[in-house]
Structures are given as C-alpha cells and as structure tokens.
Amino acid sequence: MDTLVAVHCVKSDIFQEGLSARIYENASENIMKMMFLESTFLQV
C-alpha cells in the first residue's frame, strides 16, 4: 500500500512538472509572438 502511495505521489509530481513546463513553454511562445508583432509594427 505504501509503495502505491509513493508511486502515485511521484507520478503526480511528474505530471505537475510537465504541466508547468508546458504552461511556461506556451507563455514564452506567446511572449515571442508579441515581441515579433511589436517589432514588425514598429518597423511600418
């Protein structure tokens, strides 16, 4: 039983890390897009 709980905790930790990593990737991607749009807008 204890091993099952430990495995579940590890799995949820990995899931949380993957989720936050994906959110961070999306956020940085959006920031890059915004910066790109701003630079093209300023060039016009």
Secondary structure, 3 states (H helix, E strand, C coil): CHHHHHHHHHHHHHHHHHHHHHHHHHHHHHHHHHHHHHHHHHHC
